[in-house]
C-alpha cells in the first residue's frame, strides 16, 4: 500500500499544569501561549476520517524477514490543522 507524504501545520493543545490560577493570571497565561505552539510536521497518512488524520513519521514495508511496521504514530484532529500540503516524491 502507498502512503501519501504530507506537510501539516497544526495548533498544539496546551495545559497549564495542576496549579490553580486567578482570573488575571489566567488571562496572562492565555496571552503568553496564544501564538507559541504551531507545530510544523511531515508524515505519511495511514488513515483519514472526517475527524482526524493518522500519521506515522516512518514505516518499514513488509519483507520476507519482518512484518510491516510503523513508527511514531500520531492522531491529529482535523479541527487543529491550519495548513496541509501533499508532498509528491
Backbone bond lengths (Angstrom), bond angles and torsions (degrees), N, CA, C in turn:
res aa  C-N    CA-C-N  psi(-1)  N-CA   C-N-CA  omega(-1)  CA-C   N-CA-C  phi
1 X - - - 1.448 - - 1.524 109.51 -
2 X 1.303 116.04 141.69 1.465 122.26 179.48 1.530 108.97 -95.59
3 X 1.323 116.95 132.27 1.462 122.17 -179.72 1.523 108.96 -111.63
4 X 1.351 118.17 119.03 1.466 120.34 -179.37 1.531 110.92 -63.55
5 X 1.318 115.27 139.97 1.459 122.16 175.17 1.521 107.51 -91.38
6 X 1.330 117.24 133.36 1.458 121.40 -174.68 1.527 110.45 -135.00
7 X 1.335 115.28 147.77 1.464 122.66 170.16 1.521 106.80 -106.24
8 X 1.333 116.98 128.83 1.460 121.84 179.12 1.517 110.72 -126.26
9 X 1.318 115.56 148.21 1.456 122.49 163.09 1.514 105.44 -119.81
10 X 1.329 115.93 129.72 1.458 119.55 -178.61 1.519 110.71 -146.46
11 X 1.336 114.32 152.94 1.457 121.44 -177.67 1.520 109.61 -87.65
12 X 1.317 115.64 119.64 1.457 120.97 -180.00 1.526 110.39 -71.57
13 X 1.307 116.06 150.41 1.462 122.54 176.36 1.521 107.72 -87.96
14 X 1.328 116.45 134.48 1.460 121.40 -175.08 1.517 111.08 -121.11
15 X 1.318 115.50 153.91 1.467 121.91 173.19 1.523 107.84 -134.26
16 X 1.315 115.92 149.89 1.468 119.79 -176.88 1.521 112.98 -85.48
17 X 1.295 117.77 -9.68 1.461 120.95 -175.87 1.518 109.79 106.99
18 X 1.322 115.99 -167.81 1.458 120.94 -174.82 1.525 113.39 -90.19
19 X 1.317 117.55 -4.36 1.464 119.78 -176.75 1.531 111.62 -79.18
20 X 1.330 115.87 156.17 1.453 122.48 175.71 1.515 109.15 -91.32
21 X 1.337 116.52 146.29 1.460 121.36 179.42 1.522 109.75 -127.67
22 X 1.324 115.14 141.95 1.455 119.63 173.29 1.522 108.36 -76.84
23 X 1.340 116.50 168.25 1.462 121.05 -173.47 1.526 112.52 -56.19
24 X 1.325 118.43 -46.38 1.467 120.13 -178.80 1.525 111.30 -66.26
25 X 1.336 117.54 -35.76 1.464 121.12 176.60 1.526 110.84 -67.51
26 X 1.332 116.43 -35.51 1.466 121.18 177.99 1.522 110.82 -64.66
27 X 1.331 116.61 -45.47 1.464 120.93 177.49 1.531 110.64 -60.30
28 X 1.315 116.99 -43.60 1.466 121.69 179.42 1.527 111.07 -63.10
29 X 1.333 116.97 -42.68 1.463 120.74 179.13 1.520 110.77 -62.32
30 X 1.336 117.73 -43.46 1.471 121.34 179.87 1.519 110.92 -61.46
31 X 1.330 117.52 -41.50 1.463 121.18 179.91 1.527 111.29 -67.70
32 X 1.325 117.34 -39.24 1.468 121.44 -179.06 1.516 112.46 -63.19
33 X 1.330 117.85 -38.02 1.464 121.30 -174.56 1.521 112.84 -102.38
34 X 1.320 118.18 2.27 1.458 122.05 -172.14 1.529 113.68 -55.76
35 X 1.327 118.81 -44.22 1.461 120.43 -175.12 1.532 112.91 -117.08
36 X 1.300 117.38 14.55 1.464 119.61 -168.40 1.527 115.39 -94.16
37 X 1.321 119.87 -6.67 1.452 118.57 -170.91 1.520 114.43 -129.48
38 X 1.326 116.96 50.18 1.457 120.87 170.36 1.528 107.04 -84.80
39 X 1.324 116.34 123.28 1.459 122.46 -178.19 1.529 108.63 -93.88
40 X 1.324 116.63 134.07 1.469 123.68 174.84 1.522 105.96 -109.54
41 X 1.327 116.60 121.46 1.461 119.24 -171.23 1.522 111.85 -146.29
42 X 1.314 115.11 146.15 1.461 121.28 169.00 1.521 108.13 -118.61
43 X 1.317 115.60 152.79 1.459 119.86 178.08 1.513 110.59 -175.66
44 X 1.311 114.20 173.27 1.465 121.33 178.34 1.532 108.86 -97.34
45 X 1.324 117.19 130.50 1.468 121.60 179.58 1.528 108.25 -78.80
46 X 1.335 115.56 116.06 1.461 120.87 177.10 1.517 111.76 -92.19
47 X 1.351 115.40 -34.81 1.460 120.81 -179.50 1.522 108.26 -155.75
48 X 1.338 115.35 147.56 1.454 120.30 176.83 1.521 108.66 -139.81
49 X 1.330 115.37 132.84 1.462 121.84 176.18 1.524 108.18 -124.25
50 X 1.314 117.16 -174.88 1.461 120.64 176.45 1.525 111.37 -65.88
51 X 1.337 117.69 -27.22 1.467 122.11 -174.19 1.522 114.88 -99.23
52 X 1.332 117.93 -31.01 1.460 118.67 -171.61 1.529 112.53 -148.60
53 X 1.338 113.38 166.55 1.469 122.22 170.69 1.522 106.83 -120.34
54 X 1.316 117.14 132.88 1.458 122.12 174.61 1.526 107.77 -101.25
55 X 1.322 116.40 118.44 1.470 122.75 -178.71 1.516 110.65 -114.08
56 X 1.325 115.10 156.17 1.459 120.94 165.00 1.526 107.09 -130.92
57 X 1.317 115.64 148.15 1.470 119.99 179.41 1.520 111.76 -78.75
58 X 1.322 116.16 -31.03 1.461 119.87 179.50 1.529 108.92 -155.06
59 X 1.328 114.48 155.74 1.461 118.79 176.23 1.521 109.99 -147.13
60 X 1.324 113.63 157.15 1.456 122.01 179.13 1.520 107.17 -117.02
61 X 1.340 117.59 119.46 1.467 118.53 179.75 1.528 111.24 -67.84
62 X 1.302 115.24 158.16 1.458 120.40 178.54 1.527 110.45 -63.30
63 X 1.306 116.27 137.67 1.464 122.64 175.92 1.531 108.49 -130.15
64 X 1.310 116.32 -179.71 1.462 120.28 178.13 1.530 112.21 -65.67
65 X 1.332 116.60 -25.16 1.466 119.46 -176.04 1.533 114.28 -108.61
66 X 1.336 118.25 -6.36 1.470 119.77 -177.76 1.536 110.45 -150.02
67 X 1.329 116.71 143.35 1.471 119.84 175.80 1.530 110.90 -75.33
68 X 1.318 115.49 166.40 1.465 120.73 175.13 1.526 107.78 -62.20
69 X 1.353 115.84 135.96 1.463 120.73 -179.24 1.521 110.24 -137.02
70 X 1.349 115.22 151.04 1.460 121.88 -178.06 1.523 109.08 -126.66
71 X 1.339 116.19 140.35 1.459 120.95 179.93 1.514 112.44 -119.73
72 X 1.315 115.47 146.27 1.465 125.44 177.68 1.526 111.34 54.17
73 X 1.319 115.92 69.04 1.464 122.01 179.12 1.524 110.15 -77.04
74 X 1.333 116.51 141.19 1.458 122.30 175.72 1.516 109.49 -141.34
75 X 1.322 115.83 131.17 1.460 123.05 174.67 1.526 106.21 -105.26
76 X 1.337 116.69 112.39 1.469 121.79 -175.11 1.522 108.76 -113.09
77 X 1.329 115.77 125.24 1.460 119.72 177.02 1.523 110.05 -66.44
78 X 1.319 116.58 134.86 1.461 121.00 -178.86 1.527 112.09 -63.50
79 X 1.321 117.14 -28.58 1.462 119.97 179.88 1.530 112.41 -65.78
80 X 1.330 117.69 -16.46 1.466 122.05 178.65 1.533 112.62 -91.79
81 X 1.325 117.62 -13.88 1.465 122.02 -175.58 1.523 110.20 -80.06
82 X 1.345 115.53 127.60 1.470 120.97 -179.57 1.527 112.02 -108.35
83 X 1.320 117.76 -19.79 1.472 121.68 178.46 1.520 109.26 -149.60
84 X 1.333 115.21 142.51 1.464 120.55 -179.17 1.520 109.28 -146.99
85 X 1.335 116.34 132.13 1.456 121.02 178.90 1.520 108.99 -145.35
86 X 1.331 116.21 123.67 1.462 120.99 175.45 1.519 108.42 -73.46
87 X 1.316 116.62 134.43 1.473 122.87 179.29 1.523 107.37 -102.48
88 X 1.305 116.23 119.78 1.470 120.68 178.52 1.530 108.81 -88.42
89 X 1.334 115.39 128.74 1.472 120.25 178.23 1.509 110.10 -125.09
